[in-house]
């Protein structure tokens, strides 16, 4: 049981550390002005595959160059991540194109609609955020959080029970040793050797002392 408890504890610690590390990393990036967006289409493959998470940094128009990958808003609330292939500095317009598309986008992008330039990409992480953005994902996140809290308290209770059992076993061994010593005294068998062993015994050696005294009692009765 202790091995199972230890393995369970290790898994929880690793999980807690993973959550803390990811949370701190995301928090630091957000504090540095980064924004997170998910790639939901294959227009930027293979460099930015579906399910990737891109970290976008706000930049001035003058800092943009052809070849930069930008994230911008089109009609409605649709967010697109494409590569800049042309710049109209006079009208502050950007011509964009998906790496996996055959032609450029139909309309140029006004700088006012640009959310920022992609700083780096983490493939696969976007799936988790897309899932958590759904209603079912939010419910599952809540259940997962409650499960972690519950597992923590269950682990504490389990170890408390084990400690109480260990304490009870130690008390039982001590009582058995004391009883054996009393029997030895009543039979006149508490020799100097037994007395020395009793004085030096600890919780872990009392059991062996008890067995030795009982064996000597049996031997004496046979004689």
Rosetta blueprint (number, residue, H / E / L):
1 X L
2 X H
3 X H
4 X H
5 X H
6 X H
7 X H
8 X H
9 X H
10 X H
11 X H
12 X H
13 X H
14 X H
15 X H
16 X H
17 X H
18 X H
19 X H
20 X H
21 X H
22 X H
23 X H
24 X H
25 X H
26 X H
27 X H
28 X H
29 X H
30 X H
31 X H
32 X L
33 X L
34 X E
35 X E
36 X E
37 X E
38 X E
39 X L
40 X L
41 X L
42 X L
43 X L
44 X L
45 X L
46 X L
47 X L
48 X L
49 X L
50 X L
51 X L
52 X L
53 X E
54 X E
55 X E
56 X E
57 X E
58 X L
59 X L
60 X L
61 X H
62 X H
63 X H
64 X L
65 X L
66 X L
67 X L
68 X L
69 X E
70 X E
71 X E
72 X E
73 X E
74 X L
75 X L
76 X L
77 X L
78 X L
79 X E
80 X E
81 X E
82 X E
83 X E
84 X E
85 X E
86 X E
87 X E
88 X E
89 X L
90 X L
91 X L
92 X L
93 X E
94 X E
95 X E
96 X E
97 X E
98 X L
99 X L
100 X L
101 X L
102 X L
103 X L
104 X L
105 X L
106 X L
107 X L
108 X L
109 X E
110 X E
111 X H
112 X H
113 X H
114 X E
115 X E
116 X E
117 X E
118 X E
119 X E
120 X E
121 X E
122 X E
123 X L
124 X L
125 X H
126 X H
127 X H
128 X H
129 X H
130 X H
131 X H
132 X H
133 X L
134 X L
135 X H
136 X H
137 X H
138 X H
139 X H
140 X H
141 X H
142 X H
143 X H
144 X H
145 X H
146 X H
147 X H
148 X H
149 X H
150 X H
151 X H
152 X H
153 X H
154 X H
155 X H
156 X H
157 X H
158 X H
159 X H
160 X H
161 X H
162 X H
163 X H
164 X H
165 X H
166 X H
167 X H
168 X H
169 X H
170 X H
171 X H
172 X H
173 X H
174 X H
175 X H
176 X H
177 X H
178 X H
179 X H
180 X H
181 X H
182 X H
183 X H
184 X H
185 X H
186 X H
187 X L
188 X L
189 X L
190 X L
191 X L
192 X H
193 X H
194 X H
195 X H
196 X H
197 X H
198 X H
199 X H
200 X H
201 X L
202 X L
203 X L
204 X L
205 X L
206 X H
207 X H
208 X H
209 X H
210 X H
211 X H
212 X H
213 X H
214 X H
215 X H
216 X H
217 X H
218 X H
219 X H
220 X H
221 X H
222 X H
223 X L
